[in-house]
Amino acid sequence: MTERHTVTDTFDTVTRPAPHRTHDVLNQSAPRVDVDEYALNPVLREAVERHDGAWGHGELSEIGALVGTAQFQHDADLANVVTPELHAFDRWGNRIDEVEYHPAYHRIMAAAIGHGAHTRSWADPRPGSNVVRAAAFMMFGQVEAGHACPVSMTHAVIPSLELQPDVAARWVPRALSRTYEPDLGTPDKPSAIFGMSMTEKQGGSDVRANTTVAVPAGRGGPGQDYLLTGHKWFCSAPMSDAFLVLAQATGAAGEGLSCFLVPRVLPDGTRNVFRIQRLKDKLGNKSNASSEIELDGTVATMVGEPGRGVRTIIEMVARTRLDCILGSAAGMRQSIAEAVWHARHRSAFGGVLVDQPAMTGVLADLALESEAATVTAIRLARAHDEDASDQDKAFRRLATAVAKYWICKRGPHHAYEALECLGGNGYTEAFPLARRYREQPVMAVWEGSGNVIALDVLRAMVREPESVAAFDAEVDLARGSNATLDAHLDAVRRLLGEVATLDAAGAQARARVVVEAMALALEASLLVRYSPAAVSDAFVAARLGPDRGVEYGALPTGLDLGAVLARA
């Protein structure tokens, strides 16, 4: 007989282990949203007030609160994730050459235009107008950089248009409008956004190698219509209402490389020939469409004298170069603000991250770079106001190129080092510094990459010696306050004298050395004059002193880094 065993089910009598909680979020920074980017930026506020822009504090405070909101930051994310899309044809096969943007991009554009980040300095010219405009532009660009391209070009086009009064009468009032209308619309559309297109694939920065041809539609000459045929390698913001382009003029009225205004919509309401060949797949600047375009019998109006196209459009280039400086400084501000925010909320190795000496040094060094860029940028903006003295005009001619070279070159590595402060978070697209890292190089490339700008500095030194004297007078205002800076100023004078004796090849070989030395002299002198001693002393020691390091955070000892960080 087989023995039977009874199996007792004891499942309900055994106490099951409680599940372990794995997803309590600890030791992460709070979201940096709903903050006032103007109130939290004492460096920018002080600079605005110092350079006669205090009358703009009210609107700048509104902008600071707006761009710090969670919604504006979300729009910035959307505009860069859902990127512009080209529609060359409609569903029936008609050529339309339109670019579709996410609505978030248009909301950002409307806010920037509505607050005058484009042409407020022209619409309300008074002491500090360019200062207030620069601060507005920087705060919008701090959070979303791509839209700043058409905003900048619309600002910069005004002095070029005014060289042709009949053209200016039609277009300047539209550019000054604070209304943003994204559709191309009709010829009587009351507002306008501007773009520019100079480069071609065979020439790049050598625009005199352009092959686009302009044939007069009538008698030709300034203010007259031409028909353009050619291919432009880069054209940013192709949905702008009008563009300044360069082309080789032909005909009895004058020949040579000339400047032309190309509208997207013709006076009779039809679309001008403006074939968008493709959108560029760029490293960064994703929200802003950049394109190749084909012109084929495209109607354009000559602006300025025949054969003087570079001289005409250089007025626009000078202003967009300033905006490259503003954009790079704005990016540095975003980078240091995000890095310090993270470090103040994060603990590691037994203490808050910002208080760890190694991290304190890195953050303070990043803050020094950001403050130097901001102070320099706003000083340059003031020199562009209508009441600028002759000396300031000469100063800005050289100093804008010097600062464009240096500040824009410092941007990418600054963004990288700030990104690293966030560790793995910084390397993800969920945090804004990955996008900032991709954005910063465009400011160095656009409107003249490093060698182009350095050579432009050399040309200015030869052709406009008064600009060298004005630059020297500006930096010399800080002399006597810091012995290390004084020694550097002496070295810059010797270097300028040395380069002046070289032939063209020798001067080119030394161009970057010269411009770097001048840029550091300018930044250090401005900080010595305007910033707290803790900041200026640290900057001079870190950038000019005998114990200066190469990487951010490799600082000399004895600096008041806490005071530096308090301003970040």
C-alpha positions in Angstrom: 0.0 0.0 0.0 1.4 3.3 -1.1 1.9 6.0 1.6 0.1 9.2 0.8 1.5 12.7 1.8 -0.7 15.7 2.2 0.9 18.9 0.9 -0.1 21.9 2.9 -0.3 25.2 1.0 1.4 27.7 3.3 1.6 30.6 0.8 -0.9 32.7 2.7 0.9 32.2 5.9 4.3 33.4 4.8 5.0 37.1 5.1 6.1 38.4 1.7 9.0 41.0 1.7 7.9 44.6 1.1 9.0 45.8 -2.3 12.1 48.0 -2.2 11.6 51.6 -3.4 14.1 52.4 -6.1 12.7 55.6 -7.5 12.7 58.2 -4.8 14.4 61.2 -6.4 17.2 62.4 -4.1 20.1 64.8 -4.5 19.0 66.3 -7.8 18.7 70.0 -8.5 15.3 71.6 -8.5 14.1 72.7 -12.0 15.6 76.0 -12.9 12.3 77.5 -14.1 10.1 80.5 -13.2 13.2 82.6 -12.4 13.8 86.3 -13.3 16.9 86.2 -15.6 17.4 89.9 -15.2 17.1 90.2 -11.5 19.4 87.2 -11.1 22.1 88.7 -13.3 23.8 91.6 -11.4 26.6 91.8 -14.0 24.1 92.6 -16.8 22.0 95.0 -14.6 25.1 96.9 -13.5 26.3 97.2 -17.1 23.0 98.5 -18.3 22.8 101.1 -15.6 26.5 102.1 -16.0 26.1 102.7 -19.8 23.0 104.9 -19.6 20.4 102.2 -20.0 18.7 102.5 -16.6 15.5 103.9 -18.3 15.1 100.4 -19.8 15.0 98.5 -16.5 11.3 98.1 -16.5 11.0 96.3 -19.8 14.2 94.4 -19.3 12.6 93.1 -16.0 9.6 92.0 -18.0 11.8 90.1 -20.4 13.8 88.5 -17.7 10.7 87.2 -16.0 9.3 86.0 -19.4 12.3 84.0 -20.6 12.7 82.4 -17.2 9.3 80.8 -17.3 8.8 77.1 -17.7 6.6 77.8 -20.7 9.3 79.8 -22.6 11.9 77.2 -21.8 9.6 74.5 -23.1 9.0 76.5 -26.3 12.8 76.7 -26.7 13.0 72.9 -26.4 10.2 72.3 -28.9 11.6 74.8 -31.5 14.9 72.8 -31.4 13.4 69.3 -31.3 10.7 69.8 -34.0 13.0 71.4 -36.5 12.1 73.4 -39.6 10.8 71.5 -42.6 11.2 72.5 -46.3 8.1 72.4 -48.5 9.4 73.1 -52.0 6.0 72.3 -53.6 2.4 72.3 -52.6 0.3 69.2 -53.0 -0.6 70.1 -56.7 3.0 70.5 -57.7 3.2 74.3 -57.6 6.6 75.7 -56.5 6.1 77.4 -53.1 9.5 77.3 -51.4 8.2 77.6 -47.9 9.7 76.5 -44.6 7.4 75.3 -41.8 8.4 75.9 -38.2 6.9 74.6 -35.0 4.5 77.1 -33.5 6.8 77.4 -30.5 9.4 79.1 -32.7 6.9 81.7 -33.8 5.9 82.3 -30.2 9.5 83.0 -29.4 10.0 85.3 -32.4 6.8 87.2 -31.5 8.0 87.8 -28.0 11.5 89.0 -29.1 10.1 91.3 -31.8 7.3 92.5 -29.5 9.9 93.6 -26.9 12.1 95.3 -29.5 15.0 92.9 -29.4 15.4 93.7 -33.1 15.3 97.4 -34.0 14.4 99.3 -30.8 17.7 101.1 -30.8 16.8 102.6 -34.2 13.2 103.3 -33.3 14.1 105.1 -30.1 17.6 106.5 -30.6 18.9 108.0 -27.3 21.8 107.4 -25.0 21.8 103.8 -24.0 19.4 102.6 -26.8 21.9 100.0 -28.1 22.6 99.0 -24.5 19.0 98.3 -23.7 18.5 96.5 -27.0 21.6 94.4 -26.4 20.4 93.3 -23.0 17.0 92.3 -24.4 18.7 90.5 -27.2 21.0 88.7 -24.8 18.2 87.5 -22.5 16.2 86.0 -25.3 19.3 84.4 -26.8 20.3 83.0 -23.4 17.4 80.6 -23.5 16.8 80.1 -27.3 19.7 81.0 -29.6 18.4 80.1 -33.1 15.7 82.8 -33.4 18.4 85.4 -32.7 19.7 85.1 -36.2 16.8 86.8 -38.0 16.3 89.2 -35.1 20.0 90.2 -35.5 19.8 90.6 -39.2 16.7 92.7 -39.0 18.5 95.0 -36.5 21.7 95.1 -38.6 20.1 95.9 -42.0 19.0 99.4 -41.1 22.3 101.3 -41.8 22.7 99.5 -45.1 19.2 100.3 -46.2 19.7 104.0 -45.3 22.5 104.2 -47.8 19.6 104.1 -50.4 16.9 106.5 -49.2 14.2 105.5 -51.6 14.6 101.8 -50.6 14.8 102.8 -46.9 11.6 104.8 -47.2 9.7 101.6 -48.2 11.4 99.1 -45.9 12.7 100.7 -42.7 9.3 101.4 -41.2 8.3 97.8 -41.7 11.5 96.6 -40.1 10.9 98.9 -37.1 7.5 97.3 -36.4 7.1 95.4 -33.2 4.5 93.1 -34.9 5.6 89.7 -36.0 3.8 88.1 -38.9 5.4 84.8 -39.9 3.5 84.4 -43.2 5.0 86.0 -46.3 1.7 87.8 -46.9 1.1 90.6 -49.3 3.2 93.5 -50.5 1.5 95.8 -48.1 2.3 93.7 -45.0 3.1 96.3 -42.3 6.1 94.5 -40.8 9.2 92.8 -42.2 12.0 90.5 -41.1 15.3 90.6 -42.9 18.0 88.1 -43.9 21.2 88.2 -45.8 23.1 86.0 -48.2 26.6 86.7 -49.3 28.6 83.5 -49.6 28.8 81.1 -52.5 30.2 77.6 -52.6 33.3 78.5 -54.5 34.3 81.5 -52.3 33.0 81.4 -48.8 34.4 84.4 -47.0 36.0 85.5 -50.3 32.8 87.1 -51.5 34.6 88.9 -54.3 34.7 85.5 -56.0 30.9 85.5 -56.3 29.5 84.5 -59.6 25.8 85.5 -59.2 25.1 87.9 -62.0 22.8 91.0 -61.9 21.4 92.2 -65.2 19.6 95.6 -65.2 15.9 95.4 -65.9 15.9 99.0 -67.1 18.5 101.7 -67.0 20.2 100.2 -63.9 22.0 101.9 -61.1 21.3 102.6 -57.4 17.6 102.1 -56.5 16.9 100.4 -59.8 15.7 96.9 -60.5 17.9 94.1 -61.6 17.4 90.4 -62.4 19.7 88.1 -60.5 20.9 84.6 -61.5 23.1 82.4 -59.3 23.4 80.0 -56.4 23.9 81.1 -52.8 25.6 78.5 -50.5 24.2 79.9 -47.2 21.0 81.8 -46.6 19.7 81.9 -43.1 16.1 82.4 -42.2 14.8 81.9 -45.7 11.2 82.8 -44.7 12.3 86.4 -44.0 10.4 89.0 -46.0 13.5 90.4 -47.8 17.3 89.9 -48.0 20.4 91.8 -48.8 22.6 89.8 -51.3 25.8 90.4 -53.2 25.9 89.9 -57.0 28.1 91.0 -59.9 26.4 93.9 -61.6 26.5 94.3 -65.4 25.4 97.1 -67.7 26.2 100.7 -68.6 25.2 102.0 -65.1 28.2 100.3 -63.5 29.7 96.9 -63.0 31.3 94.9 -60.2 30.2 93.3 -56.9 27.1 95.2 -55.7 24.5 94.9 -53.0 20.9 94.2 -53.8 17.6 93.9 -51.9 15.6 90.8 -52.8 12.0 90.6 -51.6 10.2 87.3 -51.3 6.9 88.9 -52.5 6.8 91.3 -55.5 4.7 94.5 -55.6 2.0 92.8 -57.7 1.6 90.1 -54.9 3.3 87.3 -56.8 6.2 85.3 -55.3 9.7 86.3 -56.4 11.9 83.5 -57.7 13.6 82.2 -54.6 14.2 78.5 -54.9 15.2 76.9 -51.7 17.3 74.0 -52.8 17.8 72.4 -49.4 18.0 73.1 -45.7 21.5 72.8 -44.1 21.9 69.9 -41.6 23.8 71.9 -39.0 25.7 71.0 -35.9 23.5 73.3 -33.8 21.3 76.3 -34.3 18.6 73.8 -35.2 15.5 76.0 -34.7 16.8 78.5 -37.3 16.5 77.2 -40.9 19.6 77.8 -43.0 19.4 77.0 -46.7 20.9 77.0 -50.1 19.0 79.1 -52.6 18.9 79.5 -56.3 18.1 82.8 -58.0 16.9 82.7 -61.6 15.8 86.0 -63.0 15.0 87.0 -59.4 13.9 90.6 -59.1 16.2 92.8 -56.9 16.8 96.4 -56.2 20.4 97.8 -56.1 21.3 99.3 -52.7 24.3 101.7 -52.8 26.7 102.3 -55.6 27.6 99.7 -58.3 30.8 97.9 -57.5 30.5 99.0 -53.9 28.6 96.0 -52.6 31.0 95.0 -49.9 31.1 98.6 -48.6 27.3 98.7 -48.6 26.7 95.4 -46.8 29.6 95.8 -44.4 27.4 98.2 -42.4 25.1 95.2 -41.8 28.1 92.9 -41.1 29.5 95.2 -38.4 26.2 95.1 -36.5 25.8 91.3 -36.8 29.4 90.9 -35.6 28.4 92.8 -32.5 25.5 90.4 -32.1 27.8 87.4 -32.3 29.6 88.9 -29.3 26.2 89.4 -27.5 25.1 85.9 -28.4 28.3 84.3 -27.1 28.1 86.3 -23.9 24.5 85.2 -23.5 25.5 81.6 -23.9 28.1 82.0 -21.3 25.5 83.4 -18.9 23.2 80.4 -19.5 26.2 78.0 -19.0 27.4 79.5 -15.7 23.8 80.0 -14.4 22.9 76.3 -15.0 26.2 75.0 -13.6 26.1 77.0 -10.4 22.4 76.2 -10.0 23.2 72.5 -10.2 26.2 72.8 -7.8 24.2 74.7 -5.2 21.6 71.9 -5.1 23.8 68.8 -5.4 25.8 67.1 -2.6 28.8 64.9 -3.1 31.6 63.5 -0.9 30.1 64.9 2.3 29.1 68.4 1.2 27.3 70.7 -1.2 29.1 70.5 -4.6 29.5 74.3 -4.9 31.6 74.2 -1.6 34.0 71.6 -2.8 37.2 73.4 -3.5 37.9 71.8 -6.9 34.3 72.7 -8.1 34.5 76.1 -6.6 37.5 76.9 -8.7 35.9 75.7 -11.9 32.7 77.6 -11.3 34.5 80.8 -10.3 36.7 80.6 -13.4 33.6 80.1 -15.6 32.0 83.1 -13.9 35.0 85.3 -14.5 34.8 84.5 -18.3 31.1 85.2 -18.3 31.5 88.5 -16.5 34.3 89.7 -18.7 32.3 88.8 -21.9 29.2 90.6 -20.6 31.0 93.8 -19.5 32.8 94.0 -22.8 29.7 93.3 -24.9 27.7 96.1 -23.2 30.6 98.5 -23.4 30.7 97.9 -27.1 26.9 98.3 -27.4 27.2 101.8 -25.9 29.8 102.7 -28.4 27.3 102.0 -31.2 24.8 104.6 -30.0 24.0 107.6 -32.1 25.6 110.0 -29.7 28.9 108.1 -29.7 32.0 110.4 -29.9 34.4 110.1 -32.8 36.8 108.4 -30.5 34.2 105.8 -29.5 33.4 105.2 -33.2 37.1 104.6 -33.9 37.3 102.4 -30.8 34.3 100.2 -31.8 35.8 99.7 -35.3 38.7 97.8 -33.9 37.4 96.6 -30.5 34.3 94.9 -32.1 36.5 92.8 -34.3 38.9 92.0 -31.4 36.1 91.0 -29.1 34.3 89.0 -31.8 37.4 86.9 -32.4 38.1 86.2 -28.7 34.8 86.0 -26.9 33.2 83.9 -29.7 36.2 81.6 -29.6 35.9 81.2 -25.8 32.3 80.2 -26.0 32.5 76.5 -27.0 35.0 75.5 -24.4 33.2 77.5 -21.8 29.9 75.6 -22.6 31.7 72.3 -22.5 33.3 73.0 -19.1 29.9 74.1 -17.7 28.3 71.0 -19.2 30.8 68.8 -17.4 29.8 70.4 -14.1 26.5 68.7 -14.4 28.1 65.3 -15.0 26.0 62.9 -17.0 23.0 65.2 -16.8 24.9 67.8 -18.8 25.5 65.4 -21.6 21.8 64.6 -22.1 19.3 66.6 -24.2 17.0 66.9 -21.2 19.2 69.6 -19.9 20.0 72.8 -21.9 23.8 72.7 -21.9 24.1 70.0 -24.5 22.2 72.3 -26.9 24.3 75.3 -25.8 27.5 73.4 -26.5 26.3 73.0 -30.1 25.2 76.6 -30.3 28.3 78.4 -29.3 30.5 77.6 -32.4 28.2 79.3 -34.8 29.0 82.7 -33.3 32.7 82.1 -34.0 32.0 80.9 -37.6 29.3 83.4 -38.6 30.3 86.8 -40.0 33.9 85.8 -40.2 35.7 82.9 -38.6 38.9 83.3 -36.6 41.4 84.0 -39.3 39.1 86.3 -41.2 38.5 88.4 -38.1 42.2 88.4 -37.1 43.1 89.7 -40.6 40.4 92.3 -40.4 42.0 93.6 -37.3 45.3 93.9 -39.1 43.6 95.8 -42.0 41.9 98.2 -39.6 45.3 98.9 -37.9 46.8 99.9 -41.3 43.8 101.7 -42.9 42.4 103.3 -39.8 45.3 104.1 -37.4 43.0 106.3 -35.4 41.2 103.0 -34.3 44.5 101.8 -32.7 44.9 105.1 -30.8 41.3 104.9 -29.6 41.7 101.3 -28.5 44.9 102.1 -26.6 43.3 105.1 -25.0 40.4 102.9 -23.8 42.5 100.2 -22.2 44.9 102.8 -20.8 42.0 104.2 -18.6 42.7 101.2 -16.3 46.4 101.9 -16.0 47.8 102.2 -12.5 45.3 100.0 -10.8 47.0 96.6 -11.2 50.7 96.1 -11.9 50.1 92.8 -13.8 47.7 94.5 -16.1 50.0 97.5 -16.6 52.8 95.1 -17.7 50.4 93.4 -20.2 49.4 96.8 -21.6 53.0 97.6 -22.2 53.5 94.2 -23.9 50.5 94.9 -26.2 52.0 98.2 -27.2 55.3 96.5 -28.0 53.5 93.8 -30.0 51.6 96.3 -32.0 54.8 98.2 -32.8 56.5 94.9 -33.8 53.7 93.8 -36.2 53.6 97.2 -37.8 57.2 96.6 -39.1 56.4 93.2 -40.6 55.5 92.4 -44.2 52.1 91.0 -45.0 53.1 87.4 -44.5 54.8 88.1 -41.3 51.9 90.1 -39.9 49.5 87.3 -40.8 51.6 84.8 -39.0 51.3 86.9 -35.8 47.7 88.0 -36.3 46.2 85.6 -33.7 48.8 86.5 -31.1 48.1 90.2 -31.5 44.3 89.9 -31.3 44.4 87.6 -28.3 46.7 90.0 -26.4 44.4 92.9 -27.3 41.3 91.1 -26.3 42.6 90.2 -22.9 43.8 93.8 -22.4 40.3 95.0 -23.2 38.5 92.6 -20.9 40.9 93.0 -18.0 40.9 96.8 -18.3 37.1 96.9 -18.3 36.8 94.6 -15.3 39.4 96.7 -13.4 37.4 99.8 -14.0 33.9 98.5 -13.5 33.8 95.2 -11.5 34.5 94.5 -7.8 38.1 94.1 -7.0 37.6 90.4 -6.1 36.5 89.8 -9.7 39.1 92.0 -11.5 42.0 90.8 -9.4 41.0 87.1 -10.0 40.6 87.7 -13.8 44.0 89.4 -14.1 45.7 86.8 -12.1 44.0 83.9 -13.9 44.5 85.3 -17.5 47.6 87.4 -17.3 49.5 86.5 -14.2 52.6 84.3 -13.9 50.7 81.4 -12.3 47.9 81.3 -14.9 46.7 77.9 -15.9 45.3 76.6 -19.2 42.1 74.8 -18.2 39.2 76.4 -16.3 39.7 76.0 -12.6 43.5 76.0 -12.7 43.6 79.2 -10.7 46.3 80.9 -8.7 45.9 80.8 -4.9 44.7 83.6 -2.7 41.7 84.6 -4.8 38.3 85.5 -3.2 36.3 82.9 -5.2 33.3 83.2 -3.0 32.8 86.8 -3.9 33.2 85.9 -7.6 30.6 83.2 -7.4 28.2 85.4 -5.5 27.7 87.4 -8.7 26.9 84.2 -10.7 
